[in-house]
Amino acid sequence: MLKVMAFLVRKPGLTMDEFVDHYENHHVPLIVSQGHGLLGYKRNYIRDGADGVDVVSEFYFANEASYRSWAAAMYSPETGVAADEANFLDRSKTRSYVVEEHTS
């Protein structure tokens, strides 16, 4: 399984409540409706705004090929994903990483 962690920052002028509302009620359904190998999608909202990050999102895929297919599909113009992100995210501050999870 492959996991991607995205560290997202809300657009200036949005309250945290507005940000969460848009993300959960508009963006999440948009992402989930696209399919393309996404096995899981969690959002972890930061309570204290550490380093300006508002949410850490986790995406799960069976393998690298599934992730690459999903990423290519998500940002094609016809999905509307990038256009929606412009409504609530400060994309200049977005960071994402492919991670290897270890548990004890």
ChimeraX attribute file (.defattr): number of C-alpha atoms within 10 A of each C-alpha:
attribute: neighborCount
match mode: 1-to-1
recipient: residues
	/A:1	11
	/A:2	17
	/A:3	21
	/A:4	17
	/A:5	18
	/A:6	18
	/A:7	19
	/A:8	21
	/A:9	22
	/A:10	25
	/A:11	18
	/A:12	9
	/A:13	9
	/A:14	13
	/A:15	11
	/A:16	16
	/A:17	9
	/A:18	12
	/A:19	19
	/A:20	19
	/A:21	12
	/A:22	16
	/A:23	21
	/A:24	12
	/A:25	10
	/A:26	12
	/A:27	19
	/A:28	15
	/A:29	11
	/A:30	17
	/A:31	17
	/A:32	13
	/A:33	10
	/A:34	14
	/A:35	12
	/A:36	18
	/A:37	17
	/A:38	18
	/A:39	16
	/A:40	12
	/A:41	16
	/A:42	13
	/A:43	17
	/A:44	11
	/A:45	15
	/A:46	14
	/A:47	10
	/A:48	9
	/A:49	12
	/A:50	9
	/A:51	8
	/A:52	13
	/A:53	19
	/A:54	21
	/A:55	22
	/A:56	17
	/A:57	16
	/A:58	19
	/A:59	17
	/A:60	19
	/A:61	20
	/A:62	14
	/A:63	12
	/A:64	13
	/A:65	12
	/A:66	17
	/A:67	22
	/A:68	14
	/A:69	13
	/A:70	18
	/A:71	14
	/A:72	10
	/A:73	16
	/A:74	19
	/A:75	13
	/A:76	11
	/A:77	10
	/A:78	10
	/A:79	15
	/A:80	14
	/A:81	18
	/A:82	15
	/A:83	12
	/A:84	15
	/A:85	16
	/A:86	12
	/A:87	15
	/A:88	20
	/A:89	20
	/A:90	14
	/A:91	14
	/A:92	9
	/A:93	13
	/A:94	13
	/A:95	13
	/A:96	13
	/A:97	11
	/A:98	15
	/A:99	11
	/A:100	9
	/A:101	8
	/A:102	5
	/A:103	3
	/A:104	2
